[in-house]
Protein backbone atom coordinates (compact mmCIF):
# COMPACT_ATOMS: atom_id res chain seq x y z
CA UNK A 1 0.00 0.00 0.00
CA UNK A 2 2.89 2.40 0.71
CA UNK A 3 4.34 1.77 -2.77
CA UNK A 4 1.03 2.81 -4.35
CA UNK A 5 0.91 5.93 -2.14
CA UNK A 6 4.47 6.83 -3.16
CA UNK A 7 3.58 6.74 -6.86
CA UNK A 8 0.45 8.83 -6.23
CA UNK A 9 2.52 11.33 -4.25
CA UNK A 10 5.07 11.55 -7.08
CA UNK A 11 2.29 12.23 -9.59
CA UNK A 12 0.77 14.88 -7.30
CA UNK A 13 4.15 16.59 -6.97
CA UNK A 14 4.62 16.60 -10.76
CA UNK A 15 1.11 18.01 -11.26
CA UNK A 16 1.74 20.69 -8.63
CA UNK A 17 4.95 21.77 -10.36
CA UNK A 18 3.18 21.86 -13.73
CA UNK A 19 0.31 23.90 -12.29
CA UNK A 20 2.68 26.36 -10.61
CA UNK A 21 4.76 26.76 -13.80
CA UNK A 22 1.70 27.59 -15.92
CA UNK A 23 0.19 30.09 -13.49
CA UNK A 24 2.11 32.93 -11.90
CA UNK A 25 0.23 32.35 -8.66
CA UNK A 26 -2.69 30.53 -7.21
CA UNK A 27 -6.15 31.94 -6.65
CA UNK A 28 -6.43 35.07 -4.58
CA UNK A 29 -6.48 34.21 -0.89
CA UNK A 30 -5.17 30.70 -1.52
CA UNK A 31 -1.56 31.87 -1.90
CA UNK A 32 -1.01 32.60 1.77
CA UNK A 33 -2.81 29.44 2.95
CA UNK A 34 -0.62 27.06 0.94
CA UNK A 35 2.77 26.13 2.35
CA UNK A 36 5.60 24.19 0.81
CA UNK A 37 7.11 21.36 2.82
CA UNK A 38 10.70 20.12 2.73
CA UNK A 39 9.96 17.49 0.06
CA UNK A 40 8.56 20.19 -2.26
CA UNK A 41 4.91 19.20 -1.88
CA UNK A 42 2.37 21.98 -1.42
CA UNK A 43 0.02 21.64 1.56
CA UNK A 44 -3.22 23.45 2.37
CA UNK A 45 -4.08 23.35 6.09
CA UNK A 46 -1.95 20.20 6.65
CA UNK A 47 -3.54 18.41 3.68
CA UNK A 48 -1.91 17.77 0.30
CA UNK A 49 -3.16 20.23 -2.34
CA UNK A 50 -4.20 18.33 -5.48
CA UNK A 51 -4.24 20.48 -8.64
CA UNK A 52 -6.52 19.95 -11.61
CA UNK A 53 -3.58 19.09 -13.86
CA UNK A 54 -2.54 15.55 -14.67
CA UNK A 55 -5.75 13.62 -13.89
CA UNK A 56 -4.45 12.97 -10.35
CA UNK A 57 -7.84 13.58 -8.74
CA UNK A 58 -9.39 10.69 -10.66
CA UNK A 59 -6.48 8.45 -9.69
CA UNK A 60 -6.98 9.29 -6.01
CA UNK A 61 -10.73 8.67 -6.21
CA UNK A 62 -10.15 5.36 -8.07
CA UNK A 63 -7.81 4.20 -5.33
CA UNK A 64 -10.21 5.22 -2.56
CA UNK A 65 -13.29 3.73 -4.22
CA UNK A 66 -12.26 0.67 -6.24
CA UNK A 67 -9.18 -0.76 -4.51
CA UNK A 68 -9.11 -4.21 -2.91
CA UNK A 69 -9.19 -2.69 0.56
CA UNK A 70 -12.27 -0.51 0.09
CA UNK A 71 -15.74 -1.81 -0.64
CA UNK A 72 -17.23 0.94 -2.83
CA UNK A 73 -17.93 3.46 -0.06
CA UNK A 74 -20.64 6.04 -0.47
CA UNK A 75 -20.11 9.76 -1.00
CA UNK A 76 -19.90 10.77 2.65
CA UNK A 77 -17.56 7.98 3.78
CA UNK A 78 -15.27 8.49 0.81
CA UNK A 79 -15.18 12.26 1.38
CA UNK A 80 -14.39 11.89 5.08
CA UNK A 81 -11.62 9.39 4.31
CA UNK A 82 -10.02 11.59 1.64
CA UNK A 83 -10.37 14.96 3.34
CA UNK A 84 -7.95 13.97 6.09
CA UNK A 85 -5.10 13.69 3.59
CA UNK A 86 -6.02 15.61 0.39
CA UNK A 87 -7.65 18.93 -0.55
CA UNK A 88 -8.88 20.54 -3.74
CA UNK A 89 -11.53 23.08 -4.58
CA UNK A 90 -14.96 21.43 -5.00
CA UNK A 91 -13.77 18.13 -3.57
CA UNK A 92 -17.10 16.95 -2.16
CA UNK A 93 -18.94 17.70 -5.41
CA UNK A 94 -16.31 15.86 -7.48
CA UNK A 95 -16.55 12.83 -5.21
CA UNK A 96 -20.36 12.84 -5.43
CA UNK A 97 -20.23 12.92 -9.24
CA UNK A 98 -17.61 10.15 -9.29
CA UNK A 99 -19.62 7.85 -7.00
CA UNK A 100 -22.84 8.52 -8.90
CA UNK A 101 -21.18 7.31 -12.10
CA UNK A 102 -19.85 4.05 -10.61
CA UNK A 103 -21.68 1.20 -12.36
CA UNK A 104 -21.12 -1.27 -9.52
CA UNK A 105 -22.70 1.08 -7.00
CA UNK A 106 -25.63 1.74 -9.35
CA UNK A 107 -26.31 -1.98 -9.77
CA UNK A 108 -26.34 -2.57 -6.03
CA UNK A 109 -28.59 0.37 -5.27
CA UNK A 110 -31.17 -0.42 -7.97
CA UNK A 111 -32.72 -3.15 -5.78
CA UNK A 112 -33.58 -0.67 -3.07
CA UNK A 113 -35.58 1.67 -5.31
CA UNK A 114 -39.30 1.50 -5.96
CA UNK A 115 -40.41 0.67 -9.48
CA UNK A 116 -41.62 3.67 -11.43
CA UNK A 117 -45.24 3.53 -12.57
CA UNK A 118 -47.61 0.58 -12.55
CA UNK A 119 -46.34 -2.95 -12.94
Helices and strands as residue ranges (DSSP letters): H 2-22, E 34-36, E 42-44, E 47-49, G 53-55, H 56-66, H 75-83, E 86-87, H 91-100, H 103-110
